[in-house]
Amino acid sequence: SALRRRLAADCPALETGLRPDSSAVGGGAAPTLEVPTVLLTVARPGWSAERLAARLRSAATPVVGRVLDDRLALDLRTVAEDEEPLLLAALREAAGEAAPA
């Protein structure tokens, strides 16, 4: 994805990947309904996924993901295009990277 390429360029300390998955729609009349999605997986070598997730939740723009196979997973279905710069900034902050010049 374009977001993954920008993240790789802006924050080389992070390893990224894409993973097909499904996400729950919610409760109410369809509590078990799931839709296909793509997860952005993120890892920082030498850090646990829990550490990266905690730092991301504490960023200036908090972001909540989930941990799968010791990688932080973010559901791209839930990120609007105009929110991508905020997500990139939060990931840079969580990884301890400065904004690109």
N, C-alpha and C positions, 0 to 999 in steps of 0.2 A: 504494500500500500504506500501511497505518497506520504502518509503520516510516519510510517516506519522509516522510510528513506530520510525524511527530515530529522527524525530523532537520531538516527545513526550519524548524520552529519553534524548535528548540534551537540550531541552528547556521546562522544566515542567511548566513555567509560562504561556505557550500558550495552549489553548484548540483547538483541531483540529477535523475535520470531513471530510468525503468524500461525494460528492453530484453529481449525474449524471446531465448532462446539455448538451448543444450544443454550438458550437462556429462557427462564420461566417468564411467562407473560404476566402472571400475578394471580391474585385470588379471585374472589367473587364467583362468577358462573364458570370460570375456566381455571381452577387452581392447578391443574396438571398440564395445561397447554404450554408447549415449548416451541420456540421458533429457532431456525438456524441462524448462527452468527459466526463472526470471526473474532478471535481473541488476539490481542497484541500481547505477547509474552515478553517480559523484561527481567533481566538479571544483571546484577553488578558483581563481577568476580570478587571473591573474598567476603561478600556479605550474604547473610541469609535472606531469603525472600521476605521473611517476617520483618527484618530490619528495614528493608526498602519500603515495604508496605506501610510500616509505622511512620517513616519519614514522609512518605507521600501524604498520609492522612494529616500530618502536621504542617504541610506546606502552606504558603500564603493563600493558595486556592486548594483546599483539601480535595483529594481524590481518593475514592475507595475502590479497591480492586479485590481480587481473591488470589489465594496462593494455590497453585497446581503444580505438582512435580517440582517443588522448590524453585518456582519462578512466579513472579507477580503476573497476574493475568487481568487485562482490562478489556471489557466488552466494547468493541468498536461500534456496535449498533446503538450504544447509548451516548456516543460522542457526536454532537452536531459539528458541522464543518467550521462554524464560527467559534466553537469552543476549543478547536485544536491548538491554537497558540497558547491558550491557558494550560492545556494539558502538557504541552511541550515544556513550558516554563516550570510547571510543578514537578515534572520528571527531572529537569535539570537541577532544580533546587534540591530535590530529594537525593539525587546522586552526588550532590556537592560540586556540581559543575557551574561555572560562570556562563552567563549569556554570551552567545557568539558576538564578535565585534561587527 
